[in-house]
Amino acid sequence: MIPRVNRYRILLTLLLVARPASVLCGQEIQLESTRTRFRTSAEFLGVPGEDIGLLGLHYDWLEPFEDWSDLYLGVGAYVSVTGARGGFQSAGFSAGYAKEFVHDFMIDAGVYFGGAGGSGSLGEHQGMAVRAHVALERAFGLLGVRIEAAAMDVAETDIEFEDVHLSIGLTSASELLLAHERYLDESLPENAMVERTIRTSLRYTRLSPDSGARTSTGDRFRSDIHLAGLGLDYFLGEHLFVPFQLYGAVGGEVAGFSTALVGLGGSYPLDREGRFRLEGTMSVGGGGGGGLDTGGGFLWEAKAALHASVTEHLGLELAAGHFDFPDGNLEGAEYSASLTWTVHPYELSLDQPRSSLETQGLSDDDAEVRPLRVFALNKIYMPPRSAKKTNGDNISTANLLGIGIEQPILDDFSLTASAYTAWDGAIGGYSEGLVGIAYEYFLPDSKEHSFLIRGEVGAGGGGGVDVGSGLIYSATAGYRYHVTDSVFFQGEIGKLEADRGSFEAESWQLGIGVDLGRTYAR
């Protein structure tokens, strides 16, 4: 049995990491295994006249509370891939109860809540989505197969959903390996750890649709689409990796257009040192919005890339390929340029007993601990009268759910990334993705009180909000109260503004976060 996690830690880690300049010091590194799982679902959400095919992906933190070991918490998202409402999407949080009642059989009951919307015609207003499920799951080692009875409702829409429908899915057991600087008497055996490679990319992509591209109203679409996004490549070995990609429009007059993809890639060195690598990927996913005809939203993409290592961690990538929404009228060539950062985290081998982590650890001669901050937020927008929707209507006060990370890079400076989706305020479907930099200042002789300032830029759109091309800027200042060395509460105030549209708003944010330690090869 994998030991339970320190109860103050939380799962909201996306594995987007970068190497900070400073490293915690100590004699030995103690590892702590946190039980997690990936959970997928596929279902048809019935509405009058059609069925919307939804795919869901969740990451669950199992046993977060010592006294209620069968409860779990999670983050997840849904995206449409069939039907006539491409671009419908939802992102949010979940909680549930999972109990094994017979060997390898488990009953799972849970609820999901988050923002929902998109370019599909679910009504003029879309807001909070609530989905409840009861599932039966059969485990086959680390994998599981499940069937669910589920019901989903989206607030403020004039569409009636079916009350109950069936969903099928898969689960995969996983773990998050945390690390602490602590003296231990024994070291783990050499074969206990596996060194992985994870590459994070800050990427600009240009889509060049062919002559058959159409808008959702049937008009010809003749512009290029400019996207900004993040990529995460998880290497299974030296040559094989799994790419994850998230993009949002920042140019091309299609604000709100976004895509999410996962696939399989190959990487092959072109020189003896491996500084230059030729790579290829094949990915599938969903996307839509921006008034484009993407059909049900299903998307496939194939591309080739040349990756060059500038330093041990920093790299550059140029790529070209083809994308296609086969159920819609949008396909063509794509080109991208990326700035990449590669790190090598340690994972515990499958056959290593987790109980050994109580007495055995790693030498700090072989590994180092790097911090990572993860937080969940609710953001309130209070726009002025000048902020409008694309149809000219005023925008009222709105609430957005969000998740963010901070990676310390130099003293009190951190790189940041965050994502938000609206759940209240008649702008359902409005979403944001932001990256930037933050500075945190601790009061003298205090470990509890700190102040921070943050500047971010990114993509936003959807919900009929007038954000022009989709490029947005945000600046905030805030306060953090550190309850323990790991847990903190924070509040921020600031302003967000669209680069070309009329949308701007004062923002107020409240959230909770944790400081996590991860271990990496020296």
C-alpha positions in Angstrom: 0.0 0.0 0.0 1.3 3.4 -0.9 1.6 5.6 2.3 -0.8 8.5 2.6 0.4 12.0 1.8 1.1 14.7 4.3 -2.5 15.9 4.7 -1.7 19.6 4.1 -0.6 18.9 0.5 -2.8 19.1 -2.5 -2.8 17.5 -5.9 -3.1 20.6 -8.1 0.3 20.1 -9.8 0.4 20.2 -13.6 4.1 19.2 -13.9 5.0 22.5 -15.7 8.4 23.0 -14.0 11.5 25.0 -14.6 14.9 25.0 -12.8 15.2 27.8 -10.2 18.5 29.4 -9.4 18.5 28.4 -5.7 18.2 24.9 -4.3 17.2 23.9 -0.8 20.1 22.5 1.2 20.3 19.4 3.5 22.0 16.1 4.2 19.4 13.7 2.7 16.2 13.9 0.8 13.1 12.1 2.0 10.5 11.2 -0.6 6.8 11.0 0.0 4.4 9.2 -2.4 1.0 10.8 -3.0 -1.6 8.5 -4.5 -3.3 10.1 -7.5 -5.0 8.9 -10.7 -6.0 10.0 -14.2 -9.7 9.5 -15.0 -11.2 9.8 -18.5 -14.8 9.7 -19.7 -16.7 9.5 -23.0 -20.4 10.3 -23.2 -23.2 11.7 -25.3 -25.0 14.6 -23.8 -28.5 14.7 -25.2 -30.1 17.9 -26.3 -33.2 18.3 -28.5 -32.4 17.2 -32.0 -28.8 16.0 -31.4 -26.3 14.4 -29.1 -23.2 16.3 -28.0 -20.2 13.9 -27.7 -18.1 14.9 -24.7 -14.6 13.7 -23.7 -13.5 14.3 -20.1 -10.1 14.2 -18.5 -9.5 14.5 -14.7 -6.6 14.3 -12.3 -7.7 13.1 -8.8 -5.9 13.3 -5.5 -6.8 10.2 -3.6 -7.1 10.1 0.2 -6.6 13.8 0.9 -8.0 13.6 4.4 -6.7 11.3 7.1 -10.0 10.8 8.8 -12.0 10.3 5.5 -9.6 8.1 3.4 -12.2 7.2 0.8 -12.8 10.8 -0.3 -11.0 12.4 -3.3 -10.5 15.8 -4.8 -9.7 16.6 -8.4 -9.4 19.0 -11.3 -10.7 18.3 -14.8 -12.2 19.5 -18.1 -14.7 18.4 -20.7 -14.6 19.2 -24.4 -17.1 18.5 -27.3 -15.9 16.3 -30.2 -19.2 15.4 -32.0 -22.5 17.1 -32.7 -22.9 20.6 -34.1 -21.5 22.6 -31.2 -17.8 22.5 -31.6 -16.0 24.7 -29.0 -18.3 23.8 -26.1 -16.0 23.2 -23.1 -16.0 23.2 -19.4 -13.2 23.2 -16.8 -13.4 23.0 -13.0 -13.1 21.0 -9.8 -14.5 17.7 -8.6 -14.9 15.8 -5.3 -16.1 12.3 -4.7 -16.2 9.0 -2.7 -14.5 5.9 -4.0 -14.7 2.6 -2.0 -13.6 -0.9 -2.9 -16.4 -3.3 -1.9 -15.1 -6.5 -3.5 -11.6 -7.3 -4.6 -10.7 -5.2 -7.7 -14.3 -3.7 -7.8 -15.0 -0.2 -6.7 -18.0 2.1 -6.4 -17.4 5.7 -7.1 -19.8 8.6 -6.5 -18.8 12.2 -7.2 -19.8 15.7 -8.3 -18.0 18.2 -10.7 -18.6 21.9 -10.9 -17.0 24.5 -13.2 -17.6 27.1 -15.9 -19.0 26.1 -19.2 -19.6 27.6 -22.6 -18.2 27.9 -26.1 -19.2 28.7 -29.6 -22.1 26.2 -29.8 -25.6 27.5 -29.5 -26.4 26.3 -26.0 -28.3 29.6 -25.5 -27.3 33.2 -25.1 -25.9 32.7 -21.6 -23.9 29.8 -20.3 -22.5 29.6 -16.8 -21.8 27.0 -14.1 -21.8 23.4 -15.1 -22.7 20.7 -12.5 -22.2 17.1 -13.2 -23.0 14.2 -10.8 -22.0 10.6 -11.4 -22.3 7.1 -9.8 -19.8 4.7 -11.3 -18.8 1.0 -11.1 -15.1 0.4 -11.7 -13.1 -2.8 -12.3 -9.3 -2.7 -11.8 -6.8 -4.5 -13.9 -3.5 -3.8 -12.2 -2.7 -0.1 -12.6 -5.5 0.4 -15.1 -9.3 0.4 -14.6 -12.5 0.3 -16.7 -15.6 2.1 -15.5 -19.2 2.8 -16.4 -21.1 5.7 -15.1 -24.7 6.9 -14.7 -24.3 10.7 -15.0 -26.4 13.8 -15.1 -25.1 17.2 -16.2 -26.7 20.7 -16.1 -25.4 24.0 -17.4 -27.0 27.1 -15.7 -28.5 30.0 -17.6 -29.0 28.1 -20.8 -32.3 27.7 -22.6 -31.4 24.1 -23.7 -32.9 21.2 -21.8 -30.4 18.3 -21.1 -31.3 14.7 -20.6 -31.5 14.0 -16.9 -29.4 10.8 -16.8 -27.1 9.2 -19.4 -24.4 6.6 -19.5 -20.7 7.3 -19.7 -17.7 4.9 -20.1 -14.1 5.6 -19.1 -10.7 4.5 -18.1 -8.5 5.2 -15.1 -4.8 5.0 -14.6 -3.2 4.8 -11.1 -0.3 7.3 -10.6 1.5 9.1 -7.9 3.0 12.4 -7.2 6.5 12.1 -5.6 7.1 14.9 -3.2 10.4 15.6 -1.5 11.7 17.1 1.8 15.1 18.0 3.0 15.6 15.6 6.0 18.3 13.5 7.5 17.8 9.7 7.0 20.0 6.8 8.0 19.7 4.8 4.8 19.8 5.5 1.1 17.5 4.0 -1.5 19.0 1.3 -3.7 20.3 2.5 -7.1 17.6 0.8 -9.0 14.8 2.4 -6.9 14.6 5.6 -9.0 13.8 6.3 -12.6 15.0 9.5 -14.2 12.4 11.0 -16.5 12.6 13.8 -19.0 9.9 16.5 -19.1 10.0 19.4 -21.5 7.8 22.5 -21.2 7.2 24.8 -24.2 6.1 28.4 -24.5 4.7 28.3 -28.1 3.5 30.6 -30.8 1.5 28.9 -33.6 0.1 30.2 -36.9 -2.7 28.3 -38.6 -3.2 28.9 -42.3 -6.7 27.6 -43.3 -7.2 26.5 -46.8 -9.8 28.0 -49.2 -12.6 25.8 -47.9 -12.6 27.3 -44.4 -15.9 28.7 -43.2 -17.4 30.6 -40.3 -20.2 29.1 -38.3 -22.6 31.2 -40.4 -21.3 29.7 -43.6 -19.2 32.7 -44.8 -15.7 32.1 -46.2 -12.9 32.6 -43.7 -9.7 33.9 -45.3 -7.4 35.0 -42.4 -4.6 33.3 -40.6 -5.2 32.3 -36.9 -2.5 33.3 -34.4 -2.3 31.2 -31.3 -0.3 31.3 -28.1 -0.1 28.4 -25.7 1.8 25.9 -23.6 3.1 22.4 -24.5 4.2 19.6 -22.1 6.2 16.6 -23.4 6.5 13.7 -21.1 9.1 11.3 -22.3 8.5 7.5 -21.8 12.0 6.7 -22.9 14.8 8.2 -25.0 12.8 8.4 -28.2 9.1 8.2 -27.3 7.0 10.9 -25.6 3.5 12.0 -24.9 2.7 15.6 -25.9 0.0 17.8 -24.3 -0.9 21.1 -25.9 -3.2 24.0 -25.0 -3.7 27.0 -27.2 -5.8 30.2 -27.3 -6.3 32.8 -30.1 -4.4 36.1 -29.8 -4.8 37.2 -33.4 -6.9 36.7 -36.5 -10.1 38.2 -35.2 -11.2 34.8 -33.8 -11.0 35.6 -30.0 -12.3 32.7 -28.0 -11.0 30.1 -30.4 -9.0 27.5 -28.4 -7.7 23.9 -28.8 -6.6 21.1 -26.5 -4.6 18.1 -27.8 -2.8 14.9 -26.6 -0.9 12.5 -28.7 2.2 10.4 -29.3 5.6 11.6 -30.5 9.0 10.4 -31.6 12.4 12.0 -31.1 15.6 11.1 -32.8 19.1 12.7 -32.4 20.8 14.1 -35.5 24.2 14.4 -33.9 26.3 12.4 -31.5 25.7 14.8 -28.6 21.9 14.9 -29.2 21.8 18.7 -29.3 19.8 18.6 -32.5 16.8 16.3 -32.7 14.2 15.6 -35.4 10.8 15.0 -33.9 7.3 14.1 -35.1 3.9 14.0 -33.4 0.4 12.8 -34.1 -2.2 14.4 -31.8 -6.0 14.4 -31.4 -8.3 16.6 -29.3 -11.0 19.2 -29.4 -11.4 22.8 -30.2 -13.6 25.6 -31.5 -14.9 29.0 -30.7 -14.3 32.3 -32.4 -17.2 31.9 -34.8 -15.4 29.2 -36.9 -17.1 26.1 -38.3 -15.3 23.3 -36.4 -18.3 20.9 -36.6 -18.5 18.9 -33.4 -15.1 20.1 -32.3 -13.0 16.9 -33.0 -9.4 17.9 -34.2 -6.4 16.0 -35.4 -2.9 17.3 -36.0 0.3 15.9 -37.5 3.6 17.9 -37.5 7.4 17.5 -37.7 9.8 19.6 -35.6 13.5 20.4 -35.3 14.6 20.9 -31.7 17.9 22.5 -30.8 19.4 22.5 -27.3 21.0 25.9 -26.5 22.0 24.9 -23.0 21.4 21.9 -20.7 17.8 23.1 -20.1 17.0 25.8 -22.6 16.1 25.0 -26.2 14.4 26.2 -29.4 12.0 24.4 -31.6 10.6 25.1 -35.1 7.7 22.9 -36.4 5.4 22.6 -39.4 2.4 20.4 -40.0 -1.3 20.0 -40.9 -4.5 20.3 -38.8 -8.0 19.3 -39.6 -11.5 19.5 -38.0 -13.0 16.7 -40.1 -16.6 17.3 -39.1 -16.4 21.0 -39.9 -14.9 23.3 -42.5 -11.5 24.2 -41.1 -8.2 22.6 -42.0 -4.9 23.7 -43.3 -1.2 24.2 -42.6 0.3 25.2 -39.3 3.7 26.6 -38.3 5.1 27.1 -34.8 8.1 28.4 -32.9 8.8 27.5 -29.3 11.0 28.3 -26.4 11.5 25.1 -24.4 12.8 24.2 -20.9 13.8 20.6 -20.1 14.2 19.1 -16.7 14.8 15.5 -15.3 12.6 14.7 -12.3 12.9 11.4 -10.5 10.2 8.8 -10.3 10.0 5.8 -8.0 10.3 2.5 -9.9 7.1 0.4 -9.9 8.7 -2.5 -8.0 10.2 -0.4 -5.2 8.2 -0.8 -2.0 6.6 2.5 -1.0 6.9 1.6 2.7 10.7 2.0 2.4 10.3 5.7 2.0 9.8 6.0 5.8 13.5 5.1 6.4 15.3 5.4 3.1 16.0 8.5 1.0 18.3 10.0 -1.6 21.6 11.6 -1.1 21.8 15.3 -1.9 24.9 14.5 -3.9 22.7 12.8 -6.5 19.5 14.8 -6.3 18.1 18.2 -5.4 14.8 19.6 -4.2 13.1 22.4 -6.1 10.0 24.2 -4.9 6.8 24.7 -6.8 3.7 26.7 -5.7 0.2 25.6 -6.8 -3.0 27.5 -6.0 -6.7 27.5 -6.7 -8.5 30.9 -7.1 -11.8 32.5 -7.6 -11.5 35.8 -9.5 -14.2 38.5 -9.6 -14.3 41.0 -12.5 -16.0 44.3 -12.1 -15.9 46.0 -15.5 -16.8 49.7 -16.2 -19.7 50.7 -18.4 -17.3 51.1 -21.3 -16.6 47.3 -21.3 -18.9 45.7 -23.9 -19.9 42.4 -25.4 -19.4 42.0 -29.2 -23.2 42.6 -29.6 -22.9 46.0 -27.7 -24.4 44.8 -24.4 -22.9 45.8 -21.1 -20.9 43.3 -19.0 -22.0 42.8 -15.4 -19.9 41.5 -12.5 -18.5 38.0 -13.3 -16.9 35.2 -11.3 -14.2 32.9 -12.7 -12.6 29.7 -11.3 -8.9 29.3 -11.8 -5.8 27.3 -11.1 -2.2 28.6 -11.2 1.4 27.7 -10.6 4.5 29.6 -9.6 8.0 28.3 -10.3 10.7 30.2 -8.3 13.6 31.1 -10.6 15.7 33.7 -8.8 15.6 34.8 -5.2 12.0 36.2 -4.8 11.1 36.1 -8.5 8.9 33.4 -10.0 7.5 32.4 -13.4 3.7 32.0 -13.3 1.1 30.3 -15.4 -2.7 30.4 -14.8 -6.0 29.5 -16.4 -9.5 30.7 -15.6 -13.0 30.0 -16.8 -16.2 31.9 -16.1 -19.0 30.3 -14.1 -21.2 33.4 -13.2 -22.1 36.7 -14.8 -23.6 35.8 -18.2 -20.3 35.4 -19.9 -20.2 31.5 -19.8 -17.6 30.2 -22.1 -15.2 33.1 -21.5 -11.8 31.6 -20.6 -8.2 32.9 -20.1 -4.7 31.5 -20.2 -1.9 33.7 -18.8 1.8 33.5 -18.2 4.0 36.1 -16.5 6.3 36.9 -13.6 5.7 37.5 -9.9 7.8 39.1 -7.1 7.1 38.1 -3.5 8.4 40.1 -0.5 8.4 38.7 3.0 8.2 41.1 6.0 11.4 41.2 8.0 11.8 38.4 10.5 8.5 36.9 9.3 7.7 33.6 7.7 3.9 34.2 7.8 3.3 37.5 6.0 4.3 38.3 2.4 3.3 40.7 -0.3 3.4 40.1 -4.1 3.1 41.8 -7.4 2.3 40.0 -10.6 2.3 40.9 -14.3 0.9 38.5 -16.9 0.0 38.3 -20.6 -2.1 35.7 -22.5 -5.1 34.8 -24.5 -8.8 35.3 -23.6 -12.1 35.0 -25.3 -15.5 33.5 -25.5 -18.8 34.4 -23.9 -19.4 37.2 -26.3 -16.8 39.4 -24.5 -15.2 42.0 -26.7 -11.5 41.2 -26.4 -10.6 42.1 -29.9 -8.0 39.6 -31.2 -7.8 37.8 -27.9 -4.6 39.2 -26.5 -5.0 40.4 -22.9 -2.8 41.9 -20.1 -3.1 41.6 -16.3 -1.4 43.3 -13.4 -2.1 42.5 -9.7 -0.8 43.1 -6.2 -1.6 41.0 -3.2 -1.0 39.6 0.2 -0.3 36.0 1.4 -0.7 34.5 4.8 1.4 31.4 5.2 -0.5 29.1 7.6 2.3 26.6 7.6 5.5 26.1 5.7 3.4 24.4 3.0 -0.1 26.1 3.0 -0.9 29.7 2.3 -4.0 31.8 1.7 -3.8 34.8 -0.7 -5.8 37.7 -2.0 -5.0 40.0 -5.0 -6.4 43.1 -6.6 -5.6 44.4 -10.0 -6.8 45.1 -13.5 -7.1 43.2 -16.7 -7.3 44.8 -20.2 -7.7 43.6 -23.7 -5.1 44.7 -26.2 -7.6 45.7 -28.9 -11.2 45.2 -27.6 -13.2 47.3 -25.2 -13.1 44.8 -22.3 -11.3 45.8 -19.2 -12.1 45.2 -15.5 -10.9 45.5 -12.0 -10.1 42.1 -10.5 -10.3 40.7 -7.0 -8.9 37.2 -6.3 -9.1 34.9 -3.3 -7.4 31.6 -3.2 -5.5 28.9 -1.3 -2.2 27.4 -2.3 0.6 25.0 -1.3 4.4 24.9 -1.6 5.5 21.6 -3.0 8.9 20.1 -3.2 10.0 17.9 -6.2 13.2 16.0 -6.6 15.4 16.2 -9.7 18.6 14.7 -10.9 21.7 16.8 -10.5 
